[in-house]
Amino acid sequence: MKIHLDLDCFFASCERAINPKLCGKPIAVGGRSDAKIFSKNFHSRRLYDKNKGAFVPNLFYPENKKEKEDFNSFFVENSENKIKIRGIITTASYEAREYGLKTGMTIRESLRMCPPLLVLTPNHLLYHEFSHNLYEFLKLKIPLIEQYSIDEFFGDLSGWVKDEDLFDFCNNLKKEIYEKFKLPITIGIANSKWAAKLVTSSAKPFGVREVKKE
C-alpha cells in the first residue's frame, strides 16, 4: 500500500513551531513577486540541492533573522503619498480560513475579511530546513520515500507494514512527527500514490484515512 503525507498549513506551521505564541491565532504567511527573493547564498544552494522534489521551489529569502523584514517594510509601499499594501497570501492557518481566506488572495483583502489576522513575512530557508529534516526522518521510518513538494511526500509500505497494521502505523507516525517537529501532518493510505493523495485531502487537517483495495 502507498501513503501520501501532506503537512498542514506548512509555512504557518513552521512559524508556529519556532514561536508557539502564534498557536490558535489566525495567521498567514505572505509573499511578493520581487527580484529580491532570489539569493546566491551558498548555504541556501546546498540545502536546495539536498531538498529536491517535483514541486520544491529554489527561491530563498535572507536566512539571517536580523535581515527578516517586518510587515511594513515588506508589504507596504508609500508611492505618491499613497499607502498601498502589496502581496498575496501563500499559506493561511485554519483559524484564518474560517474567515474565508484562501491561498492567492491579496493581503489587503485578507485583512479586510479577517481584521485580527497576523500576516508574517516569509522565511523560505526555515521552511526548507524543516522539510529536509522531516525527509531525513521519514527515510528512517519508511523503506521507500519520495519527496513530491516542499510539504508533501509519498511512501511505499508494501512488504514493510501488514495491511491490517497500516492505519495504526500511520497514526503513530503522525503523532511522532508532531512531537518531534511540532508540525501537524495528514496521511492518506491507498493502493496507489495518486489515490492516496486524494484520500489525504478528505482527511485534513491532522488526520489519517485509509481506503482499502476493495
C-alpha positions in Angstrom: 0.0 0.0 0.0 1.1 3.6 -0.7 0.8 6.6 1.6 0.7 10.3 0.9 1.9 12.7 3.7 0.8 16.3 3.4 1.9 18.9 6.0 -1.0 21.1 7.2 -0.6 24.8 6.5 3.1 24.2 6.2 4.6 27.7 6.2 2.3 28.8 9.0 3.0 25.6 11.0 6.8 26.3 10.7 6.3 29.8 12.1 4.3 28.3 15.0 7.0 25.7 15.6 9.5 28.4 16.4 7.0 30.8 18.0 4.3 28.9 20.0 2.6 32.2 20.8 1.1 32.1 17.3 -0.8 28.9 18.0 -4.5 29.2 18.0 -4.4 32.6 16.3 -5.5 33.5 12.7 -2.1 33.8 10.9 -0.9 33.8 7.3 2.4 33.9 5.5 2.5 36.4 2.7 4.6 36.6 -0.4 5.8 39.1 -3.0 6.8 38.6 -6.6 10.1 40.6 -6.4 13.6 40.1 -7.6 14.8 40.1 -4.0 13.5 36.6 -3.4 16.5 35.2 -5.3 19.6 34.5 -3.3 23.1 33.3 -4.3 23.9 32.4 -0.7 25.8 29.1 -0.9 24.2 27.7 2.2 20.8 28.2 0.6 22.0 26.5 -2.6 23.5 23.5 -0.8 20.2 23.0 1.1 18.2 23.2 -2.1 20.4 20.6 -3.8 19.6 18.2 -1.0 15.9 19.0 -0.9 14.7 18.3 -4.4 11.3 17.2 -5.5 8.8 17.7 -8.3 7.5 20.9 -6.9 10.2 22.1 -4.5 11.0 25.8 -5.3 14.6 27.0 -5.2 13.7 30.6 -4.0 15.1 31.9 -0.8 14.8 35.0 1.4 17.6 36.1 3.7 18.1 33.4 6.3 19.6 35.7 8.9 16.7 36.5 11.3 18.1 40.1 11.7 17.6 40.6 8.0 14.0 39.4 8.0 11.8 42.3 7.2 8.7 43.3 9.2 5.2 43.7 7.7 5.6 47.4 6.8 8.9 47.2 5.1 8.0 44.1 3.2 4.3 44.6 2.2 3.6 48.3 2.5 4.6 50.8 -0.2 4.3 54.6 0.0 4.0 55.8 -3.6 3.0 59.4 -4.5 1.8 59.9 -0.9 -0.5 56.9 -1.2 0.0 53.9 1.1 -0.5 50.6 -0.7 -0.4 47.0 0.7 1.2 44.6 -1.8 1.5 40.9 -1.8 -0.7 37.7 -1.6 -1.4 35.0 0.9 0.8 31.9 0.4 -0.4 30.0 3.5 -3.2 30.6 5.9 -3.9 28.8 9.2 -7.2 27.1 9.6 -8.2 29.8 12.1 -7.8 32.3 9.3 -9.6 30.1 6.8 -12.7 30.2 8.9 -12.9 33.9 7.8 -12.9 32.8 4.1 -9.2 33.3 3.5 -7.6 31.4 0.7 -4.1 31.0 -0.9 -3.6 33.6 -3.6 -5.9 36.1 -2.0 -4.4 39.6 -1.7 -3.2 40.7 1.7 -5.3 43.8 1.5 -8.5 41.8 1.0 -7.4 39.3 3.6 -7.0 42.0 6.3 -10.4 43.4 5.4 -12.1 39.9 5.7 -10.1 39.0 8.9 -9.2 42.1 11.0 -7.3 40.1 13.7 -5.1 38.4 11.0 -1.4 38.3 11.7 0.5 38.4 8.3 4.0 37.2 8.6 6.9 37.8 6.2 8.2 34.6 4.6 11.3 32.7 5.7 11.8 30.1 3.0 15.1 28.8 4.2 13.4 27.9 7.5 10.7 26.0 5.6 13.3 24.2 3.5 15.2 23.2 6.7 12.0 21.8 8.3 11.2 19.9 5.1 14.6 18.5 4.7 14.9 17.4 8.3 11.5 15.7 8.1 12.6 13.9 4.9 15.7 12.6 6.6 13.5 11.4 9.5 11.0 9.7 7.2 13.8 7.8 5.5 14.4 6.1 8.8 10.7 5.1 9.1 9.7 4.2 5.5 11.7 2.0 3.2 10.8 3.9 0.1 10.1 7.6 0.4 9.7 10.2 -2.3 9.6 14.0 -1.8 6.9 15.4 -4.1 6.9 19.0 -2.9 8.3 21.1 0.0 5.3 19.9 2.1 4.3 16.6 0.5 5.8 13.1 0.4 4.9 9.7 -1.0 5.8 6.5 0.7 5.6 2.8 -0.1 4.9 0.4 2.8 4.4 -2.7 0.7 6.1 -5.7 2.4 7.1 -3.4 5.4 3.8 -3.0 7.3 1.0 -5.5 7.2 -2.3 -4.2 5.7 -4.1 -4.6 9.0 -1.5 -2.5 10.8 -1.3 0.3 8.2 -3.7 2.7 10.0 -2.1 2.3 13.4 1.4 2.7 11.8 0.4 6.0 10.1 -1.5 7.3 13.1 1.6 6.7 15.3 3.8 8.3 12.6 1.6 11.4 12.5 1.9 11.8 16.3 5.6 11.2 16.3 6.2 13.8 13.6 4.2 16.4 15.7 6.1 15.5 18.9 9.5 15.8 17.2 8.9 18.7 14.8 5.7 20.4 16.1 4.3 20.1 12.5 0.8 18.8 12.0 0.6 16.4 9.1 -2.2 14.5 7.4 -1.7 11.0 5.9 -3.7 9.2 3.2 -3.5 5.4 2.6 -4.5 3.7 -0.6 -3.3 1.1 -3.2 -1.8 3.8 -5.4 0.0 7.0 -4.7 -2.5 9.2 -6.5 -5.4 7.6 -4.8 -3.6 8.2 -1.5 -3.2 11.9 -2.4 -6.9 12.2 -3.0 -7.6 10.4 0.3 -5.4 12.9 2.1 -7.5 15.9 1.1 -10.6 14.3 2.7 -8.7 13.6 6.0 -7.4 17.2 6.6 -6.5 18.6 9.0 -4.2 16.4 11.1 -6.0 13.2 10.2 -5.3 9.7 8.9 -7.6 8.0 6.4 -7.4 4.6 4.7 -9.1 3.4 1.6 -8.7 -0.4 1.3 -8.2 -2.1 -2.0 -11.7 -3.5 -2.1 
